[in-house]
């Protein structure tokens, strides 16, 4: 999954910068062929409390793989985690995922980053015919599918990204108040202000919306720090 490809500047199209970004986009487009069960942006908002509750259940899994109990997972611990969960990725692919989700460049994965990483793994594991759990966490996978479903609902043209115009289209049926909320949400997702949101940006924003961040147990001084572009 490693490697970098070119980025073409355009007001309408954001071209993935890494091979991993391309794989995420392609996996999302495959999922988008199935459509979304959601019918309004309000339905996404209403799911926040349940998603929050289910994601927090992942804390035990996170702590299990935080072998040195320092509140974060390092690259070697992540590889142990993948082996334990029987996630078949090469060391190079795991390193690329680690780099992609380490949004603060501190060489460790915090809890919110871990959630995003596992959700990306869920999306990339595209053998839908497989009966066994995709990443060994069936209850959490149902929540990941809800997040994927929400992104699919927002991505009207099925290109793997959500644009501002698609967000407007998605909330037109929900009324003026939710429309205003949605525009605020879009600005929070679009960290690089290029007018489009990829799945990783969406996931990091979502963990923030439901109140999960990398400082929830630590109260460190960087709580207001803006992460780098995902």
Secondary structure, 3 states (H helix, E strand, C coil): CCCECCCCCCCCCCCCCEHHHHHHHHHHHHHHCCCCCCCCHHHHHHCHHHHHHHHHCCHHHHHHHCCCCCCCECHHHHHHHHHHCCCCCCHHHHHHHHHHHCCCCCCCECHHHHHHHHHHHHHHCCCCCCCCCCCCCHHHHHHHHHHHHHHHHHCCCCCCCEEHHHHHHHHHHHCHHHHHHHHHHHHHHCCCCCCEECHHHHHHHHHHHCCCCCCCCCCCCCCCCCCCCC
